Amino acid sequence: MRLSVPEDKKLLFELTMPTRWGDMDAFNHINNVSYFRFMECIRMDWLHSLGLNDKSATARVIILNAFCNFYHQLLYPGDLRLKLFASEPARKTFESWTTIERIDQPGKIYASGGATMVWVNLTTERAEDLPAWILELVS
């Protein structure tokens, strides 16, 4: 499966972060699992910036699925620029997309991935309509 970041998307958030020595594997390149962690970091930082980290919340955004395409090897050390985008908002879901590049090589995408995000009532464990303010952010 290979999915690509769509042309029609909205930039939501940017994050700069270093690679860490512990992100490497036995082959001295950044392990594939780390890419998913990088994407998780930008999603969570974005949600945190929206105030959606309240542990007493009764509803929040969660992911239904996630994927990553690996284009070039990332090596340690280096600083990364991650960009989070949204597209295809629907009644209960929207698509989120992340690109990963090195600061010292702007525009060269090392990996990209995505996740389908859904608004869930934590009490009923069922999807609900996206709040209007989230729908406006991702549209």
C-alpha atoms as one frame of an Amber mdcrd trajectory, in Angstrom:
protein
   0.000   0.000   0.000   1.289   3.421  -0.863  -0.726   6.507  -0.092   0.516
   9.979  -0.828  -0.118  13.359   0.715  -2.792  15.097  -1.370  -2.173  18.391
  -3.135  -5.342  19.883  -1.633  -4.594  20.116   2.087  -4.412  22.658   4.897
  -1.274  23.256   6.986  -2.200  22.922  10.676   1.071  22.863  12.594   4.856
  22.696  12.301   7.344  21.172  14.711  11.135  21.085  14.860  12.752  18.270
  16.785  16.123  16.505  16.948  16.766  12.917  16.086  18.030  11.054  19.126
  20.799   8.499  19.367  18.219   6.046  20.730  16.158   6.411  17.520  18.826
   4.434  15.629  18.725   0.713  15.044  21.500  -1.860  14.566  22.042  -0.608
  10.988  22.841   2.931  12.254  19.859   4.582  10.637  16.682   5.878  12.228
  14.433   2.904  12.941  11.085   2.741  11.130   9.204   2.811  14.432  10.718
   6.225  15.190   8.992   7.771  12.166   5.636   6.827  13.696   6.774   8.366
  16.983   7.741  11.581  15.182   4.263  11.707  13.584   2.693  11.024  16.973
   4.680  13.921  18.487   3.403  16.462  15.987  -0.207  15.234  16.253  -0.085
  15.366  20.055   1.638  18.775  20.147  -1.036  20.129  17.791  -3.844  18.673
  19.926  -2.140  20.037  23.056  -1.981  23.508  21.446  -5.773  23.281  20.984
  -6.321  22.399  24.633  -7.373  18.842  23.821  -5.174  17.222  26.429  -7.629
  17.553  29.310  -7.800  14.139  30.983 -11.322  14.899  32.212 -12.613  15.439
  28.667 -15.593  13.350  27.620 -14.697  13.384  23.909 -11.539  13.726  21.856
  -9.862  12.963  18.549  -8.308   9.518  18.174  -6.732   7.781  15.183  -8.436
   4.989  13.256  -5.393   4.003  11.218  -1.907   5.224  10.413   0.677   4.639
   7.695   4.118   5.866   6.669   5.978   5.966   3.349   9.770   5.891   3.659
  11.595   7.740   0.865  15.131   8.309   2.203  17.082   7.084   5.224  17.318
   9.451   8.148  20.620   9.368   9.971  21.615  10.524  13.440  22.371  13.292
  14.319  20.078  15.828  12.717  17.181  18.154  13.315  13.825  17.458  11.708
  11.018  19.682  10.489   7.623  18.037  10.635   4.526  19.521   9.048   0.982
  18.443   9.890  -1.794  18.920   7.350  -5.508  18.098   7.177  -7.812  17.236
   4.309 -11.125  15.626   3.496 -13.127  16.642   6.550 -16.309  14.643   6.899
 -19.031  14.587   9.527 -17.058  12.549  12.094 -13.557  12.262  10.607 -10.770
  14.045   8.799  -7.503  12.926   7.253  -4.245  14.107   8.815  -0.949  14.057
   6.933   2.642  14.522   8.071   5.803  15.229   6.133   9.269  14.766   7.626
  12.332  16.575   6.331  15.734  17.524   7.704  16.306  21.172   8.608  19.588
  21.145   6.674  17.849  19.832   3.535  14.631  21.861   3.258  12.114  20.537
   0.773  13.567  17.019   0.654  10.862  14.801   2.123  12.380  11.820   3.921
   9.035  10.304   4.854   5.360  11.127   4.780   2.411   9.521   6.413  -1.122
   9.951   7.486  -3.836   9.003   9.888  -7.601   9.059   9.798  -8.799  11.041
  12.808 -12.215  10.526  14.385 -14.057  12.403  17.155 -15.068   9.891  19.838
 -17.310  10.154  22.881 -15.183   8.511  25.573 -18.186   7.469  27.670 -20.088
   5.682  24.896 -16.940   4.797  22.893 -18.755   5.840  19.723 -17.882   8.296
  17.002 -19.720  11.615  17.100 -19.916  14.586  14.771 -16.823  16.759  14.790
 -17.380  19.910  16.834 -17.894  22.941  14.594 -14.660  24.557  15.789 -12.581
  21.490  14.825 -14.355  21.220  11.486 -13.490  24.860  10.826  -9.808  24.264
  11.745  -9.373  21.333   9.372 -11.460  22.648   6.458
